[in-house]
Amino acid sequence: MKREYLHSFVSLETASEYNRKVVLNLRVDQDDLKSTVVLKIHPDVYRRWGDELLKPWSLKNWERWEAEKPVWFTVKWVDCVPNEYIPYDWRVKYKKTKGRVEGRRRSSIAQVKMLLGEEEER
């Protein structure tokens, strides 16, 4: 190998840093690329910067994706998306909440009383 080309084979950039750079350099009209490539990689890759860059983008665009149904927007793709990147109402649709409201657990007795009409939902 010629020494003058060595710089093209080596990078000290981590996968996380590289993918963050890719996301930051995507244009607005490249949402399809961002959604199909970035969110399908392992969550550890974007753990540090995902909440800052991907979560707001995902929450903002979810309604549009549901309406337009792009080719890449499949149940399999939704399974790859972390729960916190999906609006709550849609998590219920895709059964990614285990049937409970975030941040609140109910006792089974309270659920039975509510079903029987003895207690109102809080």
C-alpha positions as CSV (number, residue, x, y, z in Angstrom):
1,M,0.0,0.0,0.0
2,K,1.2,3.5,-0.8
3,R,1.8,5.7,2.2
4,E,0.1,8.6,0.5
5,Y,-3.3,6.8,0.6
6,L,-3.1,5.7,4.2
7,H,-5.3,8.5,5.4
8,S,-8.2,7.1,3.4
9,F,-8.2,3.8,5.3
10,V,-8.0,4.9,8.9
11,S,-10.4,7.0,11.0
12,L,-10.4,7.5,14.7
13,E,-14.0,8.4,14.6
14,T,-16.4,6.1,16.5
15,A,-19.6,4.7,14.9
16,S,-21.6,7.0,17.1
17,E,-19.6,10.1,16.1
18,Y,-19.8,9.1,12.4
19,N,-23.6,8.6,12.5
20,R,-24.2,11.9,14.4
21,K,-22.2,13.6,11.7
22,V,-24.3,11.9,9.0
23,V,-27.5,13.0,10.7
24,L,-26.3,16.6,11.1
25,N,-25.3,16.8,7.4
26,L,-28.6,15.5,6.0
27,R,-30.8,18.0,4.2
28,V,-34.5,18.5,5.2
29,D,-35.6,16.6,2.1
30,Q,-33.7,13.5,3.1
31,D,-36.0,12.4,5.9
32,D,-36.4,9.0,4.3
33,L,-32.7,8.4,4.5
34,K,-32.6,9.5,8.1
35,S,-35.4,7.2,9.1
36,T,-34.4,4.2,7.2
37,V,-30.7,4.3,8.0
38,V,-30.2,5.8,11.4
39,L,-33.1,4.4,13.4
40,K,-32.4,0.9,12.1
41,I,-28.9,0.8,13.6
42,H,-28.4,-0.4,17.2
43,P,-29.6,2.1,19.8
44,D,-26.2,2.2,21.5
45,V,-24.8,4.0,18.5
46,Y,-27.1,7.0,19.0
47,R,-27.7,6.7,22.8
48,R,-25.7,9.9,23.6
49,W,-27.1,12.2,20.9
50,G,-30.4,10.6,19.9
51,D,-32.6,12.4,22.4
52,E,-31.1,15.7,21.2
53,L,-31.4,15.1,17.4
54,L,-33.6,12.1,16.6
55,K,-36.4,12.2,19.3
56,P,-37.7,15.7,18.4
57,W,-37.5,14.9,14.7
58,S,-39.4,11.6,15.2
59,L,-42.1,13.0,17.4
60,K,-42.6,15.9,15.0
61,N,-43.0,13.8,11.9
62,W,-44.9,10.8,13.2
63,E,-48.3,12.1,12.4
64,R,-47.2,12.8,8.8
65,W,-45.7,9.4,8.4
66,E,-48.9,7.7,9.6
67,A,-50.9,9.7,7.1
68,E,-48.6,9.3,4.1
69,K,-47.4,5.8,4.9
70,P,-44.0,5.9,3.1
71,V,-42.5,2.7,1.8
72,W,-40.1,2.3,4.7
73,F,-42.8,2.9,7.4
74,T,-43.6,-0.7,8.2
75,V,-44.5,-2.5,11.4
76,K,-41.0,-4.0,11.3
77,W,-39.5,-0.5,11.2
78,V,-41.7,0.7,14.0
79,D,-40.4,-2.2,16.1
80,C,-36.8,-0.8,15.6
81,V,-37.8,2.6,16.9
82,P,-37.3,3.1,20.7
83,N,-40.5,3.7,22.6
84,E,-39.6,7.2,23.7
85,Y,-39.3,8.3,20.1
86,I,-42.9,7.4,19.3
87,P,-45.8,9.6,20.5
88,Y,-47.8,7.9,23.2
89,D,-51.1,7.6,21.3
90,W,-49.2,5.7,18.5
91,R,-47.4,3.5,21.0
92,V,-50.8,2.3,22.2
93,K,-51.7,1.5,18.6
94,Y,-48.6,-0.5,18.1
95,K,-49.0,-2.1,21.6
96,K,-45.6,-0.8,22.8
97,T,-46.9,0.4,26.1
98,K,-48.0,-2.8,27.8
99,G,-51.4,-1.1,28.3
100,R,-50.5,1.4,30.9
101,V,-50.1,5.2,31.1
102,E,-46.5,6.3,31.4
103,G,-45.3,7.1,34.8
104,R,-48.2,5.6,36.6
105,R,-49.0,2.1,37.7
106,R,-52.4,0.9,38.9
107,S,-53.1,-1.7,41.3
108,S,-55.3,-4.5,40.0
109,I,-58.0,-3.7,42.6
110,A,-58.3,-0.1,41.3
111,Q,-58.6,-1.5,37.8
112,V,-61.4,-3.9,38.8
113,K,-63.3,-1.1,40.7
114,M,-63.0,1.1,37.6
115,L,-64.3,-1.6,35.4
116,L,-67.2,-2.2,37.7
117,G,-68.0,1.6,37.7
118,E,-67.3,2.0,41.4
119,E,-64.3,4.3,40.8
120,E,-63.7,7.0,38.2
121,E,-60.5,7.0,36.2
122,R,-58.0,9.5,37.5
